């Protein structure tokens, strides 16, 4: 089996700057890939700095192992996210204007027929199989906690004024707590990483037709982004999509 990856990040139709970062690497033999999405926060230039620091740190830490055929584990993914957390905290301490910065981060390392996923925050990872999207991550948000304890219903969630408040973010806690999972993949499966700019502007049921009718992985990414823009995406929109052949 071999993997193919495409991705794109767009500012959206409201924001003046893009605080999202996408990154990926595919091993030369096509048998493995590393991909991530980071969605920064913190005002000033904080969000842009935090997401870039996180993306660069993770790619620096994990890319050598990807190309060496190293087996992904919770330990090495966790160490990479911990490095990102440390570097953001050091930068925060050096500039008072950056003292609120942090970032979400979702990372997927595909090795053979297994996807290893680590995340913090509300950027998500979905497994797309036979056109159906299954979210593999849990949002680290106040709203998600309220949904789970029954304080609000799904119909209430879009109207909660603090629905975007995170309970965990890279650079904002020490030690960093991450979530990790691994999933078996089948030929034809797709893995989609995205920021909340996509999920807030393009409902998941609409993805099936977009992905089914796209002629390529690149076309699918472009169509998802363009649909978000057509729907007046109020936040940055980022997508990285992997197709397993």
Secondary structure, 3 states (H helix, E strand, C coil): CCEEEEEEEECCCCCCCCCEEEEEEECCCCCEEEEEEEEEECCCCHHHHHHHHHHHHHHHHHHHHHHHCCCCCHHHHHHHHHHHHHHHHHHHHHCHHHCCCEEEEEEEEEECCEEEEEEECCCEEEEEECCEEEECCCCCEHHHHHHHHCCCCHHHHCCCCCCCCECCCECCCCCCCCEEEEEECCCCCEEEEECHHHHCCCCHHHHHHHHHHCCCHHHHHHHHHHHHHHCCCCCCEEEEEEEEC
